[in-house]
Amino acid sequence: MKIQIHTGHNIESHEALATHFTGVVEESLSQFGDRLTNVDVHLSDENSDKKDGHDNMRCMIEARPQDTNPSRQAIRQRP
């Protein structure tokens, strides 16, 4: 299972961030590891132009099972 971490232009990407999210995804999806080929994690700040507000961080995970189309799930930060 190949895991890739993608960040929006307003989120600073660094090795510690990638290592953290890769570990979380590996642990969370370990039971499916032999059936998944790729997992893409997309992190973004949806309203970065506004410095306040609670509903601004988004994490979309795209998992590609073997021999099928990808499945996507978006999670938004809640207050």
N, C-alpha and C positions, 0 to 999 in steps of 0.2 A: 504494500500500500504506500503510494507516494503522496506525501502531504506538502502542500504549498500554502504559504501565508502571503496574502496580498493586503496592502494598506492603501487607504485613500490618500490624496495629496495633503491632507491636513493632519495626518497621523505619522509621527516619526517612526520609521521602521528601523529596528536594530536587532542585533543577534539575540539579546536576552528576550525580546518580545517573541521572535520566531521560535526560540527554544521552548519558551513557556507554552505557547499555543500548540506547538507540535506535540509536546508531552501530554497535554490535556486531550488532544484529539486521539493520539495513539492509545491512551488509557481508556477513553470513553468508547472507542470503536474497536477495541482489541478483539471482541468476539466476532466481528465481521471482517477482520483483516484479510482472511483468505478469500473473501468474496468481493472485496473492493480493490479497484486498481488505482484510483486517484481520489484525493480529498482536497478541495480548495477552500480555504477560509478567507473571506473578504471582510476586512474591518474598515468601517468608515464613520465619519462624523457628519451626520446629515445636515446639521445647521451650524456649521463651524463659524459662520459669519455672526452668529449671536452667541455671546459668551455665557448667557444664562439659560436656564431650561434643563429639565431632567431627561427629556426624551430625545436625546441627540445621538447616542452611540448605537451603531448597528453592526451586527455580526451575521453574515450570510455564509452558510456552509453548503458546499456543493459536493455530493458524493457520487462517484461513478462506479456502479456495480459492474462486474465483468459482463461484457457482451450486451449491455443495455444503455439507454440514455441516462444522463445524470438526473439526480433528484436534488432539489434545492430546499433549504429551510432557512428562513430569516428570523433572527431574534433581535428584539429591540430592548434597550435598557429601560426599565420601568422605575419610577420613583419609589 
